[in-house]
Amino acid sequence: MSTQLLGAVEGGRGDVFDSACPARTVLDHVMGKWAVLVLVALRARPLRFSALRRAVGGVSEKMLAQTLRTLEADGFVHREVAPTTPPQVTYSLTGLGHELTGHLTGLLDWIDTRLPDVQAARAERAAVRAGT
């Protein structure tokens, strides 16, 4: 077991380049398309499941439920059940989730801004491939 892995397990920094480091699992959980969108959607305010599903266009009910369970288990999302009939479930970000979404929002802003450049690169690559 590497020193970095021991450090990660004992509360030190992880090493995502180490294949055995638990940081890789966290990276996988937070960098999935649905996780990023769910986290950023919750940044403004807590949302109930149906409102969150509407906010994250294209996510299935099953995928949203699975993503929320994972993010809750990792400590990024808080699930609150109101004692009503039927129960009302509201999702919100934890402190850790708010910290993370600050970074993710920057990434999404960059993608939105640079999308025309990415699309131009794809078109150029497709034209080159079509010409050969």
C-alpha positions in Angstrom: 0.0 0.0 0.0 1.5 3.4 -1.0 2.1 6.2 1.4 -0.3 8.4 -0.4 -3.1 5.7 0.0 -2.4 5.4 3.7 -2.5 9.2 3.9 -5.8 9.3 2.1 -7.3 6.6 4.4 -5.9 8.3 7.5 -7.2 11.8 6.6 -4.3 13.1 4.5 -4.4 14.2 0.8 -5.3 11.6 -1.7 -3.3 10.8 -4.9 -5.7 10.4 -7.9 -2.9 9.2 -10.0 -2.5 6.1 -7.8 -4.8 3.5 -9.1 -5.5 2.2 -5.5 -6.4 5.6 -4.0 -9.9 6.1 -2.8 -9.8 9.6 -4.4 -10.5 7.9 -7.7 -13.9 6.8 -6.5 -14.8 10.3 -5.4 -13.6 11.6 -8.8 -15.8 9.1 -10.5 -18.8 10.1 -8.4 -18.5 13.9 -8.8 -17.4 14.1 -12.4 -20.2 12.1 -14.0 -22.4 14.2 -16.2 -25.5 13.7 -14.0 -23.6 14.4 -10.7 -22.1 17.7 -12.0 -25.5 18.9 -13.2 -27.3 17.8 -10.0 -24.8 19.5 -7.8 -24.8 22.8 -9.7 -28.6 22.7 -9.9 -28.7 22.5 -6.1 -26.3 25.4 -5.7 -29.0 28.1 -5.8 -31.5 26.5 -3.4 -32.8 23.2 -2.1 -35.1 21.3 -4.4 -37.5 18.5 -4.2 -37.0 15.4 -6.4 -39.4 16.4 -9.2 -38.1 20.0 -9.4 -34.6 18.7 -9.5 -35.5 16.3 -12.3 -37.0 19.2 -14.3 -33.9 21.3 -13.7 -31.6 18.6 -15.0 -33.1 18.0 -18.4 -32.8 14.5 -19.8 -32.1 12.7 -16.5 -34.2 9.6 -15.9 -35.9 9.1 -12.6 -33.8 6.0 -11.9 -30.5 7.8 -12.8 -31.4 10.9 -10.6 -32.2 8.7 -7.7 -29.0 6.7 -8.0 -27.0 9.9 -8.4 -28.6 11.5 -5.3 -27.9 8.4 -3.2 -24.3 8.4 -4.2 -23.8 12.1 -3.6 -25.6 11.8 -0.2 -23.3 8.9 0.8 -20.3 10.9 -0.2 -21.4 13.8 2.0 -22.2 16.3 -0.8 -26.0 16.3 -0.6 -28.3 16.3 2.3 -31.7 14.5 2.0 -34.5 15.8 4.3 -37.8 14.0 4.6 -40.7 16.0 5.9 -43.1 14.0 8.0 -46.1 14.5 5.8 -48.4 12.2 3.9 -47.0 11.5 1.4 -43.5 12.3 2.6 -41.9 15.4 1.0 -38.2 14.9 0.3 -36.0 17.9 -0.3 -32.4 17.8 -1.4 -29.8 20.4 -0.6 -26.0 20.8 -0.6 -23.9 20.3 2.4 -20.9 22.5 3.2 -18.7 20.1 1.3 -21.2 20.2 -1.6 -21.2 24.0 -1.8 -17.4 24.0 -1.8 -17.3 21.5 -4.6 -19.9 23.3 -6.7 -17.7 26.4 -6.7 -15.2 24.5 -8.7 -17.7 22.8 -10.9 -19.5 26.0 -11.8 -16.2 27.4 -13.1 -15.8 24.3 -15.2 -19.3 24.6 -16.7 -18.8 28.3 -17.3 -15.6 27.5 -19.2 -17.3 24.8 -21.3 -20.2 27.2 -22.1 -17.7 29.9 -23.1 -15.4 27.7 -25.2 -18.1 25.6 -26.8 -17.8 27.3 -30.2 -14.0 26.6 -30.2 -14.7 22.9 -29.4 -17.3 22.7 -32.1 -15.0 24.3 -34.6 -12.2 21.8 -33.7 -14.7 18.9 -34.2 -15.8 20.3 -37.5 -12.2 20.8 -38.7 -11.3 17.2 -37.6 -14.4 15.8 -39.4 -13.4 17.7 -42.6 -9.9 16.4 -42.4 -11.1 12.8 -41.9 -13.7 13.2 -44.8 -10.9 14.4 -47.1 -8.6 11.5 -46.5 
